Amino acid sequence: MFDIDLQSRIPIYEQLYKRVVEMTVKKQLSPGDKLPSVRELAKSLGVNPNTVSKAFQSLERDGIIYSLAGRGSFISESNGNAIKENARADFKTAVKDALSAGLTAEDMTEIIADTTSIGGTKLD
């Protein structure tokens, strides 16, 4: 369910954060759904609980999840706006990086056109 790549250069907490967001956007996780506990998830992934805790703290800070003392962490009702704002910020950073690497606005427009189609996005 929460697949991560231990060999990736992307930090594990960031992979976990993005996976929860992805599952929420794809409606695999719905508002009110309970997430595994930090200890349970850390054990199933084979990672340090502090890593999972860091991801959960970031998710809660960004309004994707909320925690109830003694009950656990849950998917927030109003997480759509938080997800869009995070995507917008990530996109701006990616555009700045692309411009710094020498890509033009036309290059980026072509990339966007290549990765989208009528009715949704391509997965390639």
Buried (B, 14 or more C-beta within 10 A) or exposed (E): EBEBEEEEEEEBBBBBBBBBBEBBBEEEBEEEEEBBBBEEBBEEBEBEBEBBBBBBBBBBEBBBBBBEEEEBBBBBEEBBEBBEEBEEEEEEEEEEEBEEEEBEEEEBEEEEEEEEEEEEEEEE
